[in-house]
């Protein structure tokens, strides 16, 4: 029996997965366990949890797949360092050492057999694999775009009969992901992963600075997909700090030359808020400009009508609408539920699985985390200190639970929905979600201010019953993982203002009874009350990783203005 553990470490969002008998049984992100957002060290506890979920002893594991190959692209790396001899202190060297020492780390923490096979899978190959194998496409063009991994920032591949052959690469320091991250920092959003704030803000602005940014921050080079003007960037310099360990530390990628370029706009006399909105819009349009150029290029390969897309930039749902809203470039597009570095753990494991005869049973399901029994929840509820802070009611009948919860939501209540196995990936997909009424025009502000405690411009996603999707949205693309934006139909905007962004779009989740019967059942119950087959859905957290345990869900209820939490069949409220 082949048992494969996939690992993402020393990149953001460290994670692990396990494949048993051709089936992805479990996948966990380390941040969900240690509560350190975007943790980038070694996923020791995630590996343990995957083994526990799979009921596998560490001695039974046959293969370890690591989503990096430190010695890959050695010629390109060598050329770069020869041209930049001053980079002798280039900080990634220490990360390479950690990656090469993975075997000793594993044996220090687990009882793996001495003859266990360790596979180093090139970073972007793992990304593309995480999209291709679950897609069920026989053939596809594979595309991976991110900041950087194994010295590569973009990879194009031909995928056929469960084989992936990378045909083209863009190398560090040229990177669309790094460009977008730098511009995010420039606007004052310093945390890793804040790029989605730019996507949300962009809808409030105009692309006034498109030409100014493109003409200065990029070089005109017809022979390349894109080339950064490094005059404005720090990431290629010897003193630039990028530390991917327990804490992810990234220096400012942009430098003072960018501030000088926009010295007039940064003047106090200038409308700073509007500048930020217009700058964000310009950045998004520039990314889309180069993204379209890449799509035009790979479409001309005429290898396949299918596209599989991964890497951190595949989380740009605003740009993804270019792929999903029409069939201009590809007839079919698949974007996985975890296209970023976390999904690289699954991708690496799938590459190893494919080498031994690919026959995957469920690579496309995101519900791969831990579930908690009613007994566990019951013991928690009656334990101190929760027994004096909350009330609970067990609703035995499932349909009644859906009706009760749907009624609360329809009355304006904000509900935490905690069910079954936790989702893997960055987005709440109905098992660890905060839910509310999309009809309430005040709901967006209520949740942003009183629960999420975040910027007011940030939009919320709708979860819609798949069979009603085209009645409410101008897009038939099935989006189970919130991969893309769709336009809300004009006549429906006034009915669902809480999930309709200022530009008329929404990052929707398509829900059906096959993939998530309980979540679909709840939405259907809400539909029966309101005639609206949609719920506002956001991740179950405050400013922290998405909750994993029932106690974290209850704690979130107690410290925020959430009205109730549904854990399994338990309806839990605060004692007031």
Phi, psi and omega in degrees: 000131181265123179235117187244129171256126175259141186226133165246118180217152178064021161234172177297153174058055179304145189201170176212155174219169176220134175248126178233124180052050176070013183237130172287108187270324184205152173206133186221142170264137185300327181298331181291337180266310185271353176066023176256107188300132180060029178311134187235015176277213181268133186276057185302311183289329177295320177298314180301316183293320177299318177297318180295315180298318182281350184057048182240135173279147181299332179291344181272346183293133182259332186217145172241127178244124184247128189277049172201151175228090191304331183265008178285160177054035188295327180293313179297321177297315182298317178299316181299314182288329176294325177283343183228064185298340178289355183269031181298339178260018180311116194295342182290346179304318180296325177293321177301319180297317178299316181295322179288338181264017183301324183299315180294323178297316181297315183288337177285337186246345183222162181259049178293151178294149182298331182267014178300143183270128178255123181245125174261113185254126181307139190308310184282336171295318177298317177303308183295322178298323181296339178262319187290309186296318177286346184291334185067015172280135175292318177227152181194156165274129177260135179226131176227126178227127176207195178293293176190143175203124185055038176073009181243142181244344178208137178222141177240136184222155169256123183247127183204130177051045176069020173243142180238123178237111179285126185253341184207144180223150167248132188256154170308141011265004179283120188203125174290324178296316179293319176304310183296320178296318179298317180292328176296315177299318182301327179276003174098003178264098193268344184283145175300137179089005182281002182303328181296338176293322177296318179300318179291319181290329186304327183294342181270355185240185175237149183282055185295335186251016182306304184293321182297316179290312183297316184288337182257319186271351177235148176262145176282113182215103185291341183271357181234159177295321176191158178215124179284147169272102189291354175303334185256006188231156181249347194293344179265002185270156186293330183266007180287130184259118170228105183244116177249087179224222179301321174245139179271115182243122180228119175296169173299124180282324176280160177235185187298339180294330176290320177297321178294323180297327181247034184299322180292318182289334180274358177294143182300335181286346181273147177290098187294321181295317179291324176302314180299317180295316180290324178294315179300316179298319180295317179299314180298318180292326177294315176302315181295325177301310180288327177299316178297319178301319179294316180297319178299319181295312184284335174297325181290349175296331181054030179278322183204155174267003181250141175238134169242131192228127178215189189096161183305325181290345175289353174276356178281084185295332178296316179287327182298339179297339175298326179277322193264337185280343172208178183254030185298322185255313180221145179289325182226139178228136175234124175239123186288169181289340178226075184285345182280198184299326179302319178291345177298333176297315178293316181301316180297317179296323180292326176298316179294318178300317182297325180294336182255018179102090187292128176200063188281137183267323186215038183296349182260008179263129179275351186272083191234006184266200185275144172244160185234137184285162174299325179297318179299313182295317180300314179298322180294315183299320184272358181273160175282140005264005186295330184297342178253000184245340185226159168244154181218152176220129178268120180258103188293319183279122184298315181297324177293323177300315179298315181296316181297314180295316180299321178296317178301314180297317181295338178271007177096007180279147176258124191241135169271127185244110186237108187220144164049216184280140180290145175293149171256135181117181190279349190240141175285125186239032173104001176247338173224072189233150164261128187239147179205175184278118181289348182280341185280114183294342180266353190295323179303312181292323180301310183290317180299318186274318190262342183238303183282334180052061184219181184300141185291338183280352186288127181274169176240155185267148170264138169256118188239139173300127188306321184292343179255001190305310185287349173284337187244337184231147180275051182200127178266358180297122179282120188237076183291343186244020180057045186278340189212161175272152171226153177274130174290134179301141188306316183286351181259345186304316183291342181276333183229060185293335185290339180244004179265114181289168185301333179268009177084010181257169174207140178269090192273157170245123175274127185238134174225169185286342180282318185276326180209081186299323182289317179293319177297321178297320178294314179299321179295321177296321176295321177299320181293332178276320192246346187068019177240113184273041189220142170235144169290129185229124172223164186294144181280088178189171171257257169245072188198172171301154178304139183298141178249321185257154176304322180295327177291325177294315180293319178301320179295320176301314186290328185261359179237181178267021173298147186268328182196161176231135175251110177248117190053243178253014179268124173264115188242131178229161175284147170278121182252000000 
